[in-house]
Amino acid sequence: MKTVWITGGGSGIGKALALLMVAHGYKVYISGRTLEKLQQVGAGTHPVVCDITKTDEVKDALDQIGHVDIAVLNAGGYEPGAVKETSLDSFRKIMEINYFGAVTCVLALLERQVKHIAVVGSVAGYRGLPNAAGYGPSKAALISFVESLRTELHGTDTKVQLVSPGFVKSPLTDQNDFDMPYIIEPEEAADEIYKGLQTDQFEIAFPKPFVRRLKFVRLLPYKYYFPLIKKVTGS
Ligand SMILES: NC(=O)c1ccc[n+]([C@@H]2O[C@H](COP(=O)([O-])OP(=O)(O)OC[C@H]3O[C@@H](n4cnc5c(N)ncnc54)[C@H](OP(=O)(O)O)[C@@H]3O)[C@@H](O)[C@H]2O)c1
């Protein structure tokens, strides 16, 4: 039986993926900071409390779990808002969870020679967006980190993947007060991630129609990019 460790497995995408992987016969360990949330997932998942911003807790969690076949580094935080309404503490907190938290996990996994690491970024990291100056840069940094890791480990027996979701209904996106194009349910996201994990492709990006548009937008020069963003978001 293969073992998977999913951080942020107590809700949203991580929870849906945990349940799907249990159904596919994996031994599934889920982590987060809140034990009750992890326990409520049930269905044979194994809760391991761990704050990914604390190196000791990450190492303790991995010691408890033992051998890991696949790690899905999915834990993340989000605090939307305009730059001038966002505190420095908030910028730091999101970077600490989304970027340094994931890096902490990667370093601990490499130390234990885990052979398959999938890191959940976001299409929000592709380019700068209004009201996302805390979240976007944390995911942009993470994308760049995972790309570096892929360049360094390609050709070895360690597989590195980047998961790039569009909008997925979850407690995280429940904070948004705008219409989210192409939003999908966490179960659909889990299905995409599960299928992607079985492949050798680097990026697991979904939903496809949204991603195709964003990949095009990513290439636009600023003189076209900013007017387009203003038209779509009003900012
Ligand atoms: N939903 C979307 O539209 C969307 C789109 C693109 C990317 N993503 C990414 O997908 C991932 C999952 O998000 P989601 O939408 O499923 O949101 P979610 O339901 O809020 O899940 C995030 C999970 O991360 C855990 N977490 C937060 N900080 C943590 C920390 N310091 N240590 C350990 N666990 C921590 C939370 O549990 P505790 O609070 O109990 O620790 C929570 O269960 C995130 O990385 C997010 O950025 C989401």
PDBQT file of the ligand as one rigid body, heavy atoms in Angstrom, charges set to zero:
ROOT
HETATM    1  N1  LIG A 301      -9.457  27.310  -3.645  1.00  0.00    +0.000 N 
HETATM    2  C1  LIG A 301      -8.863  27.828  -4.696  1.00  0.00    +0.000 C 
HETATM    3  O1  LIG A 301      -9.526  28.439  -5.560  1.00  0.00    +0.000 OA
HETATM    4  C2  LIG A 301      -7.398  27.685  -4.900  1.00  0.00    +0.000 A 
HETATM    5  C3  LIG A 301      -6.863  28.091  -6.128  1.00  0.00    +0.000 A 
HETATM    6  C4  LIG A 301      -5.499  27.955  -6.340  1.00  0.00    +0.000 A 
HETATM    7  C5  LIG A 301      -4.689  27.424  -5.364  1.00  0.00    +0.000 A 
HETATM    8  N2  LIG A 301      -5.249  27.043  -4.165  1.00  0.00    +0.000 N 
HETATM    9  C6  LIG A 301      -4.341  26.490  -3.165  1.00  0.00    +0.000 C 
HETATM   10  O2  LIG A 301      -4.802  25.218  -2.807  1.00  0.00    +0.000 OA
HETATM   11  C7  LIG A 301      -4.401  24.915  -1.480  1.00  0.00    +0.000 C 
HETATM   12  C8  LIG A 301      -5.589  24.439  -0.674  1.00  0.00    +0.000 C 
HETATM   13  O3  LIG A 301      -6.508  25.505  -0.575  1.00  0.00    +0.000 OA
HETATM   14  P1  LIG A 301      -8.076  25.327  -0.320  1.00  0.00    +0.000 P 
HETATM   15  O4  LIG A 301      -8.755  26.174  -1.313  1.00  0.00    +0.000 OA
HETATM   16  O5  LIG A 301      -8.435  23.895  -0.201  1.00  0.00    +0.000 OA
HETATM   17  O6  LIG A 301      -8.215  26.097   1.076  1.00  0.00    +0.000 OA
HETATM   18  P2  LIG A 301      -8.551  25.616   2.553  1.00  0.00    +0.000 P 
HETATM   19  O7  LIG A 301      -9.753  24.762   2.570  1.00  0.00    +0.000 OA
HETATM   20  O8  LIG A 301      -8.532  26.869   3.361  1.00  0.00    +0.000 OA
HETATM   21  O9  LIG A 301      -7.306  24.682   2.918  1.00  0.00    +0.000 OA
HETATM   22  C9  LIG A 301      -6.093  25.155   3.369  1.00  0.00    +0.000 C 
HETATM   23  C10 LIG A 301      -5.632  24.196   4.449  1.00  0.00    +0.000 C 
HETATM   24  O10 LIG A 301      -4.310  24.559   4.832  1.00  0.00    +0.000 OA
HETATM   25  C11 LIG A 301      -4.194  24.402   6.232  1.00  0.00    +0.000 C 
HETATM   26  N3  LIG A 301      -3.173  25.319   6.711  1.00  0.00    +0.000 N 
HETATM   27  C12 LIG A 301      -3.169  26.671   6.663  1.00  0.00    +0.000 A 
HETATM   28  N4  LIG A 301      -2.067  27.153   7.231  1.00  0.00    +0.000 NA
HETATM   29  C13 LIG A 301      -1.343  26.076   7.654  1.00  0.00    +0.000 A 
HETATM   30  C14 LIG A 301      -0.114  25.923   8.329  1.00  0.00    +0.000 A 
HETATM   31  N5  LIG A 301       0.624  26.982   8.723  1.00  0.00    +0.000 N 
HETATM   32  N6  LIG A 301       0.323  24.664   8.601  1.00  0.00    +0.000 NA
HETATM   33  C15 LIG A 301      -0.402  23.602   8.216  1.00  0.00    +0.000 A 
HETATM   34  N7  LIG A 301      -1.572  23.676   7.592  1.00  0.00    +0.000 NA
HETATM   35  C16 LIG A 301      -2.041  24.911   7.312  1.00  0.00    +0.000 A 
HETATM   36  C17 LIG A 301      -5.573  24.744   6.795  1.00  0.00    +0.000 C 
HETATM   37  O11 LIG A 301      -5.832  24.037   7.999  1.00  0.00    +0.000 OA
HETATM   38  P3  LIG A 301      -5.552  24.679   9.454  1.00  0.00    +0.000 P 
HETATM   39  O12 LIG A 301      -6.068  26.098   9.394  1.00  0.00    +0.000 OA
HETATM   40  O13 LIG A 301      -6.293  23.801  10.390  1.00  0.00    +0.000 OA
HETATM   41  O14 LIG A 301      -4.081  24.602   9.648  1.00  0.00    +0.000 OA
HETATM   42  C18 LIG A 301      -6.502  24.248   5.696  1.00  0.00    +0.000 C 
HETATM   43  O15 LIG A 301      -7.008  22.967   5.954  1.00  0.00    +0.000 OA
HETATM   44  C19 LIG A 301      -3.757  26.203  -0.946  1.00  0.00    +0.000 C 
HETATM   45  O16 LIG A 301      -2.355  26.119  -1.072  1.00  0.00    +0.000 OA
HETATM   46  C20 LIG A 301      -4.303  27.268  -1.871  1.00  0.00    +0.000 C 
HETATM   47  O17 LIG A 301      -3.461  28.385  -1.942  1.00  0.00    +0.000 OA
HETATM   48  C21 LIG A 301      -6.563  27.163  -3.912  1.00  0.00    +0.000 A 
ENDROOT
TORSDOF 0
